[in-house]
Amino acid sequence: IAVMQMEEVYTWDPAREQRLVLGSTDSRHPLVSEMEQWGDLCISGELKVINLPTYYDFVDIRRTPVETRAMLEEMGNENVVAFQTRNPMHRAHEELCRMAHAAVNADGILIHMLLGKLKKGDIPADVRDACIRKMVEVYFPPNTVMVTGYGFDMLYAGPREAVLHACFRQNCGCTHLIVGRDHAGVGDYYGPFDAQTIFDNISKDDL
């Protein structure tokens, strides 16, 4: 809950936003379809937060960036690899985390599970949570992995969402992010490695 001091009210061009952010105006894209339901006006201004949302599910893993950063520091993890997931982790994901952990000589791994809205057909959060917890319990050394979640909705914006995910994990205290094949992709809107090559044109200072 927050109070906004309204400073500007303006119209926006949904098609322009769709082209710039998603690279597509195809209504079959999940976010394009949703954006078509939004109104014509935008309101902007200074926000004063009264209180953060109250959640009743996954309360033990829902953490703010400040809380996550503090817990990583308490664990002594200064060099941390982040893995973003909206699906249960399989054997290749596990190995990818191990390889990245070794490659950058990381202190720990943050498995950051998305708990927000997904597209129809994606695996429910409770199933993902159970799978990931069991994998960490059985296959990783104790105290090397932190499992946490955040309530952001999946945008399926491909490369640009990969950059957004990098910003999220940097705010959480992570130093590295694993960017997978077709990261945050959906359908055939993005190339399989577009979300990786976009970082070739971004400096650390841009994040």
C-alpha distance (Angstrom), angle and dihedral (degrees) to the residues before:
residue distance angle dihedral
I1 . . .
A2 3.78 . .
V3 3.79 141.7 .
M4 3.80 119.6 -127.8
Q5 3.78 123.6 -153.5
M6 3.80 98.7 -144.6
E7 3.79 110.6 -130.7
E8 3.79 102.9 157.9
V9 3.79 139.2 17.9
Y10 3.79 115.5 -169.2
T11 3.78 143.0 157.6
W12 3.78 121.1 -111.5
D13 3.79 136.3 -154.9
P14 3.83 109.1 -124.3
A15 3.81 93.7 -168.3
R16 3.81 91.4 53.5
E17 3.82 91.6 49.6
Q18 3.79 90.6 47.8
R19 3.81 92.1 52.0
L20 3.82 94.4 46.5
V21 3.80 99.0 41.5
L22 3.79 103.9 28.8
G23 3.79 102.3 22.2
S24 3.80 90.0 -131.4
T25 3.80 142.6 72.7
D26 3.81 92.6 -163.6
S27 3.81 108.3 133.6
R28 3.81 89.2 -145.0
H29 3.81 88.3 72.0
P30 3.85 105.8 97.1
L31 3.81 95.8 -129.4
V32 3.81 94.8 41.3
S33 3.79 87.4 54.6
E34 3.79 91.2 50.1
M35 3.81 94.3 45.2
E36 3.79 89.5 56.1
Q37 3.81 87.3 65.7
W38 3.81 94.2 54.7
G39 3.79 123.5 100.6
D40 3.80 129.0 -102.8
L41 3.81 98.6 -111.7
C42 3.80 133.7 71.4
I43 3.79 125.4 -161.3
S44 3.78 123.5 -156.5
G45 3.78 135.9 -178.9
E46 3.78 145.9 111.0
L47 3.80 115.8 -43.0
K48 3.77 126.3 -145.3
V49 3.80 110.1 -164.7
I50 3.81 114.4 -141.4
N51 3.80 97.3 -179.2
L52 3.78 139.3 -22.2
P53 3.82 120.8 -110.7
T54 3.80 119.1 -76.2
Y55 3.80 113.2 -129.6
Y56 3.79 128.6 -164.7
D57 3.79 99.4 -170.3
F58 3.80 130.1 65.0
V59 3.79 88.8 4.7
D60 3.81 91.8 157.7
I61 3.80 93.7 61.1
R62 3.81 103.0 32.3
R63 3.79 103.7 104.6
T64 3.79 134.3 162.9
P65 3.81 118.7 -125.4
V66 3.81 89.1 -103.5
E67 3.80 91.8 52.6
T68 3.81 92.4 46.2
R69 3.79 92.9 48.7
A70 3.82 90.9 49.0
M71 3.81 92.4 50.5
L72 3.80 92.2 49.2
E73 3.79 90.4 50.1
E74 3.80 90.2 48.9
M75 3.81 89.1 53.3
G76 3.80 89.1 51.3
N77 3.79 92.3 -115.3
E78 3.79 107.7 146.5
N79 3.80 96.4 151.8
V80 3.80 107.5 51.3
V81 3.81 133.3 172.3
A82 3.80 115.1 -148.8
F83 3.79 125.0 -150.2
Q84 3.82 117.5 -165.2
T85 3.79 116.0 -154.5
R86 3.78 138.6 177.2
N87 3.82 91.6 169.2
P88 3.81 137.1 54.6
M89 3.80 110.3 -82.5
H90 3.78 116.7 -111.8
R91 3.80 132.6 -164.3
A92 3.81 94.8 -80.6
H93 3.82 91.3 51.7
E94 3.78 90.3 51.2
E95 3.80 91.4 51.1
L96 3.80 91.1 45.6
C97 3.80 90.2 56.1
R98 3.79 90.9 49.2
M99 3.80 92.5 48.8
A100 3.81 93.6 48.2
H101 3.81 90.6 45.9
A102 3.79 90.4 54.6
A103 3.81 96.2 39.6
V104 3.82 94.7 59.0
N105 3.82 95.3 30.7
A106 3.80 89.5 -120.2
D107 3.78 125.0 -171.2
G108 3.78 93.5 -143.7
I109 3.80 149.6 -10.9
L110 3.79 126.6 -116.9
I111 3.80 113.3 -155.3
H112 3.79 102.3 -161.8
M113 3.78 111.8 -164.7
L114 3.78 120.5 -160.8
L115 3.81 111.5 -128.4
G116 3.79 99.5 177.6
K117 3.78 132.0 92.6
L118 3.79 119.1 -45.3
K119 3.77 133.9 -173.1
K120 3.79 120.9 -89.2
G121 3.80 111.6 -78.1
D122 3.82 97.9 29.0
I123 3.81 117.2 127.8
P124 3.85 114.1 -90.3
A125 3.80 117.3 -108.0
D126 3.81 95.8 -116.6
V127 3.81 91.2 57.5
R128 3.81 92.3 46.8
D129 3.79 91.5 47.5
A130 3.82 93.5 51.5
C131 3.82 92.6 47.1
I132 3.79 94.4 48.0
R133 3.81 94.8 46.0
K134 3.81 91.6 50.7
M135 3.80 92.0 47.6
V136 3.82 91.7 51.4
E137 3.80 91.5 45.9
V138 3.80 95.1 50.8
Y139 3.78 107.0 29.7
F140 3.81 108.0 32.1
P141 3.81 129.2 66.8
P142 3.83 113.8 -104.4
N143 3.82 117.3 -86.2
T144 3.80 95.3 11.9
V145 3.82 98.2 100.2
M146 3.79 131.8 51.7
V147 3.80 116.7 -163.9
T148 3.77 113.4 -156.3
G149 3.78 137.5 155.1
Y150 3.76 140.9 -148.4
G151 3.78 131.2 -159.9
F152 3.80 99.6 -126.7
D153 3.80 119.0 134.3
M154 3.78 118.1 -121.0
L155 3.81 109.8 -109.0
Y156 3.83 98.6 -173.6
A157 3.81 88.0 -143.1
G158 3.80 94.5 144.1
P159 3.82 115.6 -154.8
R160 3.80 96.9 11.8
E161 3.78 91.1 49.5
A162 3.81 89.0 51.4
V163 3.82 87.5 59.6
L164 3.80 89.6 48.8
H165 3.81 89.5 51.0
A166 3.80 89.6 51.9
C167 3.81 89.7 54.1
F168 3.81 90.5 49.8
R169 3.80 92.8 52.8
Q170 3.78 93.5 43.7
N171 3.81 88.0 55.4
C172 3.81 88.3 51.5
G173 3.80 91.4 56.6
C174 3.80 99.6 -98.8
T175 3.78 121.1 142.5
H176 3.82 98.7 -164.3
L177 3.81 136.8 32.7
I178 3.79 126.8 -158.2
V179 3.81 107.4 -134.0
G180 3.75 109.5 -162.4
R181 3.76 133.8 -157.1
D182 3.82 109.8 -67.9
H183 3.80 89.3 -0.7
A184 3.83 109.9 -159.0
G185 3.78 88.7 -3.9
V186 3.76 131.1 144.3
G187 3.79 130.2 -170.0
D188 3.82 115.8 -25.1
Y189 3.81 98.6 -44.0
Y190 3.82 96.0 111.2
G191 3.78 136.0 35.5
P192 3.81 116.9 -107.5
F193 3.81 93.0 -107.9
D194 3.83 102.0 30.5
A195 3.80 91.4 103.8
Q196 3.80 89.2 57.3
T197 3.80 100.3 43.6
I198 3.82 92.3 50.1
F199 3.81 87.3 72.8
D200 3.81 90.1 60.7
N201 3.81 87.2 73.6
I202 3.80 96.8 44.0
S203 3.77 125.5 80.3
K204 3.79 124.9 -148.8
D205 3.80 88.9 -108.4
D206 3.81 90.4 60.6
L207 3.81 92.1 64.7
